[in-house]
């Protein structure tokens, strides 16, 4: 069954301390629902702070503070869902968009070569 990376983007000035208890409980409820439906494989929030490692042509790696790209938003969380198809993944994302602030990106995860069925879980 296909898996999808769900990335939630938050504005650069997002302050998690401003999230209401109602929003936090709605996020927990959504996660419980995803688990009960058997589609959630992984989920987490991410810090807005990042360290970037960039490979150089000479083989060296440069470490810098901050995300790779200059943006006005950052990846604030991610989930991996396993559903029958993209439409089912999008249905879950639409449900989550009602409780989780920000923009959400959905990408199918592909393996090359595909793992054996017993290796997926």
Secondary structure, DSSP 8 states (H G I E B T S, - for coil): --EEEEEEEEETT--GGG--HHHHHHHHHHHHHHHHTT-EEEEEE--S--EEEEE-TTS-EEEEES-SS--SEEEEEEEEEE-SSHHHHHHHHHHHHTTS-SEEEEEEE--SS---GGG--
